[in-house]
Amino acid sequence: MKELKLSDIDINKIEKRNAYKDVLDFIESDRCYDGEVCIIFGLYRTGKTAIMRQIMAENADRYSFMFLEPESEDTMKDIYAYLDEAVKKKVHGVFIDEMTGVSDFIDNSAYLADIYAKEGLRIVLSGDDSLSFVFAQKSSLFGRIETVNATYISFEEHCRVLGTKDIDDYISHGGVIDRFISDCESACSYLDDAVSGNISRSLRRLAKYSNYTELFDVSEDEMKAVIEKMVESYCNTSPAGAVKELADDINADTKIVHKFTEDMIARIENALIDIGFVSAIKHQEIDYSESFGWKSLPVGREYYLTQPAIKYYHMKKAQGKEKPEIKEDMAKQAVVFEVSCALPLEKYSVYKVSFRDADLDKMLGGYDMLIYDKTANSYYAFEIRLAAVANDEQYRHLTNEKFREIIDYKYGGRETVCVLYSGKPFKMSDSVLYLNISGFVREVSKCRDIKEAMGKLAEKAVVGA
């Protein structure tokens, strides 16, 4: 067991992640007396260890801390020996890094909450093996975990921590805290080590805690190949849940020995969701037919990889060269996801909207983003482009009266139509608002209210520029 001392910590020039506040809030609270422990989970190179070190270093004048780094031979018995000492010394908070590497962590972790937390220790755990924390949350620490997700690094956070204001940079390097992902080779290496290998090793090591039995014999190389294909599928923005087609594609690969059923693929997908690597955005499709007119279909989902650089370099490799539409398509998805995360769910719903001619099976157009205000029964419609120059083509769907008629009926009164692009904000004479895409996302993340954010941004937009 290694015990890190305050003198060992160097946090110079390291910007704080948003999760810093969440973990510090736990440290400053008395929730430990209710038997709660805090877990920072996430893939590696997302700044989990830095968060704990920063809190320890910057709050040493207020609290006493212990920082433990278990080694491969350590067990929970060794952990508890240090915690006994921490209780005697009246230590305020204990950080335990790489906790998932302790072999009997899940079997013997209940005392962390049942005894030591209730003794007054604010215990914060971290580790790269997120699935171990998922299983612990469902078993020995059920109902006693406060989680902080470090895998997802928002655009606003990426800009602040890495000192940029460019969504182009976020698409190319977003997902890790140090721009480690910079080409297809590094993207694939990260995917293999942080995601595929992690899941493969976890499933075998945690066999008795899960019902993933059909995956236990799958080799790490096979798992890497399967997840690589899954990521390629997600990069095509196919509707979430298209498991059968994915299974057929995987089983057609002669390098993959095992036959993968739809259930096996679904279980791997669930694991990717559990570790925070895969999420989704809402997609509202509205069809038109001569026989029934406009009809809204059930809201669907599109896959979203929370580490955009992984998707960017996979798409770039698949298409063989840099294409402007790759980043623009990714920017559209990223903005919808970022805004969905920033706005409170109880007040807002955020969708991608498409209009289709059902008779001809032909897309008619759409809104790249629609934000529905549930309390006001009104909406904001957006087109998203990376171009720095405005033109009429960018807002033609926003001003289409047929589209507006059905949207007004379904989502209430229209507040604003807006083109997000890479140029300066201005307002056209026909009431189409142009806003800078990066500035818009940062303002929404700051305000967490679309009406307030749009009001502030509109004030800066020059009329008729």
N, C-alpha and C positions, 0 to 999 in steps of 0.2 A: 504494500500500500504506500502510495506517495501522498504526502501532505504538503500542499502548496502554501507557502508563506506569503504574506503581503509584500515582502521585499522581492519576491520572485516575479511579481506581476509588472509588466510594462504595457500600458494602454495608450501610449502616446500616439496621436494622429489616427486613432481608431474612432470613427463616428459611431454613435449609438444606434442600434436597431430599434424599431418601434416596440419590439417585444420587451425591451429594457424596462419600460414603464409598467408593463403588466407584471413582470417578475418582481420589480421593486414594490409594487402595490401589495403583492403577496407577503413579501418580507416585512413590510410595515404594518400588516394587518395582524389580527389575532385568530385567523381562520384555522391555524394549526391546532388550537384547542378543541376544534370540532373534528379533529382527526384528518385534516386535509394535508396533502403534500402537493407540491408544484412540479410539473414535468415540462421541460422544454424539449419538444420532439421535432425532428426534422432531418433531412439528408445532410451529408457532410458538406463542409465549406459554405454553410449558411450562417455562421456566426454564433452558434449556441454557446460555445466555451467562452467566447469574448464577452457575451452578455453577463455571464456569471462573474468573470474576472473584473469587469467594469463595476458591477455593483459592489463587489467586495472592496475594491480599491477606493471607490468614490464615497463610500459610506462607512469607512473604518472609524471615523471620528464619532459616529453615532452608535454603531453596533459592533459586536465581536462576531467573527466568522471563523468557520473551519472549512477548508477546501480540500476534498479528497479525490485522488485519481487511482481507482483500483487497478491492480495488475492482474495478469491472466490467471494466476494461482489463487487469487483472493476469493473468499466466499462471503455470504451474508453474515456469517459469524464474525468475520474480521471487521466488516462494516459496523456491526453492532457494538463491537469493542470500542471503536472510536466514538460512536454516538454516546455510549455510557460516559466516556470521558468528557464529551461535550456538555452533557447534562450536568455533571459535577462542576464544570467550570462556568456554568450558566451562559454558555454560548447562545447567541441570538439566532444565527442562521448557519445551516450546513449545506454546502454545495457538493454534490457528488457527480463528477464527470464520467462519461462512458460507463454508466451504471449497467447498461444492457450487456456488457462484456462479462459480468459476474454470472457464473454458470447457474447458480440456484436463485437468481434474482426473483423470478416469478413465484417459485415454490415458497420462498421464505421472506417475502417482502411485506407481509401484512403488519408486522411489528413497527414498520416505519410510521404507519398511520395510527395504529391502535395504541402504541406505547410512546414512542419518542416524540411524535408530533404533539400528542396530548400532554407531554411533559413540558412543552413550550418551545421545542425546536422548530424553526421554519426550515423545512427540508426541501431543497430544490435539486431535482435529478435531471440528467441529460445523457444523451447517447445517440449514435447514428442509426442504431437498429430500431427504427420506429415501430416495427411490428411487435417487438417484445413489449413495448409500452401499451400497444393496443390490446394484447392478450392479458397483460397485467391489469389493465383497466376493466377487463371483462371478468377477471377472476379474483386474485388475492387483494387487489386494491379497488375493487368495485365500489363506485360511489364515493371514493375518497381522493380523487385526483382532480386537480385543477390544471388543465393543459394550456400550453402556450405553443402555437404552431410557428416554427421558424423556417419551414420549407418555402412558403410563399413570401416572396419579396416583392412588394407592390412597386409600381412605377414611381410613385411619390417617394418611397423609401429608397429605391435604387438611385434616384436623382440626388437625394440628400446625402446618402452615405458615400456615393462615388463621385459626387461633385459634378454632375451633368444636368442638363435640362432637355435632353434630346431623346425622344421616343425611339428614334432610329438606333441609338446606343442600347436602349433597353431591349429591343427586339434581338439585337446581335449578341448581347452579353448577359441579359437578364436571367436571374435564377440562382446565381451564386454571388458571394459578397466581394469577390476580388477579380472579376472578369476572367476567371480561369477558362471558361468556355469561349473560345475564340475562332474555332474552325471545326470542320466535321470530325477530325481525328480526336480532338479534345472533347467534343460533344459525345461521341460514341464511347470514349474512355470513361467519362463521367457516368453515362447511362449504365455501362457494364458494372462499374464498381459501386456506385452509390445507389443504384436502383435494382438492376437485375441480380447481381451477386448478393446484395443485401437480402432480397426477398428469398432467393434460393437457399441461402444459408439459414435464414430465419425459419423457413418452413420445416426444414429438416431438424433443426435444433429444438423447435417448439412443437414437435409432432404431437405430443400428448395433450397439448392445449387446444388443438384445432381439429376440424373435421375435413381438412384438406388432404386426406389420406392418398388420393390418387396422384398427388403432386410430389410425394415424398421420394419417389424413385427417379424423378426427373433430374438429370445432371445439371450442374451449373452452366455448362456450355449450351445445353439445350434451352435452359431458361433464358439465357441471354439472347439466343436466336429468336425465341418466341416473343419476348418483350420487345426486341428490335422490330419485329413485324407488327406488333401491336402499336408501337409508336408511329411507324410508317402509316398505319391505318388512321390513327388519330390526326396525323398531319394533313390528311385529306379532308378534315372537318366533316367526316361522315357522321350521321346521326348516332348519338350514344345508344348502345344496345344492339348494334348490328353484329351480333356475336357469331351467327351461323356463317356468314361470308368470311369472317376472320378465321374461324376454325378450318374452313375449307382451304383457305390460302396457306395456313400453317401446315396442314397435313399434306399438302402438295409438295412441300420442301423435303427433298430426299435426305438432307442433313439432319433432320429431326426424327429421331428413332421412335419415340412414343406417339401413339395416336391421341390427339388432343380433342376431347369432347367439348361441346358448348359449355357444359358445366365447369370444366377445368379452366376454360378461357374466362368465364365469368368470375371464378374465384381469384384468378390472377388479377383481373381488372379490379375486383373489390380490394385486393391488397394494395394496388396502385393508388386507389382512392383513399384507403386508410392511412397511407403514409403521406398523403397530401400532394402527390405528384400529378394526379389526374383530377380534373374537376369538369364543369360544364357550364355553358351559357344557355339561356332560354331562347327558343326559336318559335315564333308565332307565324304559321303559314296560313294565308287567307286565299281561298280558291274562288274562281269565278266560272260560272257555267250558264249557258242560255236557259237551261231548264230550272235552275234553283237560284240564280243570281250569286251574290257574294255569300261565302260560308267560311267561318273560322274553324280550322281544324284544331284538335287538342294540341296544347303547347308541347313541343318537342325539345330535345336537348342536342347540343353539339359539344363534342369533346373539347376540352381546353387543357393544355399542358401548362402547369403553373410556373414552369421554368422555360420561358419562351426561346432562349438560345438553343435548347435541345431541338425544338421544332424547326427553327430557322435553318440550322445547318443540315438537318435531314432533308428539308424541302429543297434547299440549294443543291445538295448532292443529287437528289432524285431528278431535278430538272437540268442538271449538268452545267448550269451557269447562273450568274446573278440575273434575276429578273425583277424589275421594279414592282410588279404585282405581288410578288412573294411578301415583301415587307408591308405593302398596303393592305393585303388581306389579313396579315397578322395584326397590323395596327387596329383594324376594325374589330377583330375578336378581342384583342387586349383591352381596348377601351371599354367594350361592353362588360367584360369581366371585372375590370378595375372599378367601374362605376357601380356594378352590382355589389361588390364587396364594400364599397365606401358608403353607400346609401342604406339607411336602416330598413330592414325587410318589412317591418310592420307598417311602414308608410309608403314605400316605393316598390314597384316591380320594373325590371329592366329586361327588354327583349330585343332580339333581332327580328325584323318583320319582313316577310316576302309575300308578294302577290303573284298568283299563278293562274293561267288559263287552263282549267281542268279539261276542257274539251280538246284542246290542242296539245296538252301536256307541255306548256311553254311558260317560262318565267316572264312576267310582265314588268317586274321591277321590285323595289322594296325600300325600306328604311334601314340603314345600317344599325341604328339604335333608336328605340322608343322608350322613354322613361314615363311610366304611369304613376301619377300621384293619387294614391287610393283615397286619401282624405278629402282632397279637393275635386276628385273625379275629373282630372284634366291630364294632359300629356304634353311632352316635348319630343319633337322628331328631329333626327340627325342624319346627315350624310357625313362619312368620314373619308378623307383623302389625305395623302402625304404631299401632294403638290403644294407649291408655295404661291401659285398664281391662280386667281379665281376665274371661272368661266361658267357659262349658262348650263352646261352639261351636268355640273356638279349638284344642282338643286332641282332638276326637272322632276324627279320623283316626289320631292317634298312639296312641290306646288301642283301636283297632279290632283285635280278635283275629284276624280273617281276614287282614287285611293283615300283622299281625305274623308269622303262621305262614309265609307265603311269604318274608318278609324275613329271618326267622331262618334259614330253610333256605338262602338264597342268601348272606347276609352274616354268619352266625354269631350269637353271643350279643349281646343288647341291653345296652348300657351305661346309656344315659339317654334319656328323651324330654323334649323341652324346647320351650317356646314363647318365641320372641324377640319382645318387644313394647317399647313406649315407656315403660313404667312401671318401678317399682322391683323388684329381684329378690326372689323368694320361692319357697318350695317348698310345693306343695299336699299335703294328707294322702294323696292317692292316688299320690304319687311323681312327679307332673308338675312339672318345674322351670320356673319363669318367670325369664328373664333380660332385662336391658335390651339392646336390639338394638345400640346404638352401643357400649356397654361390652363386649359380647361380641366384636364384630369387632375392636376395638382390642386386647383381651386375646389373641385368637388370633394377631393380627399380631405382637404382642410375644413370645409364647411359642413360636410356630411348632410347637406340639404341642397337640393337642386335649385329651388327657387332663390335661395340666398346666393348661391354660387353664380347663377345666371344673371342675377341683378347686379352683382359686383363686376362681372365680366362685361356686361352690356354697357355699363357706364364708361368703360374705356374704349368702346368701339366708336370710331368716327363715322358719322352718317355720310354715305355716298362716296367713300374713299376709293 
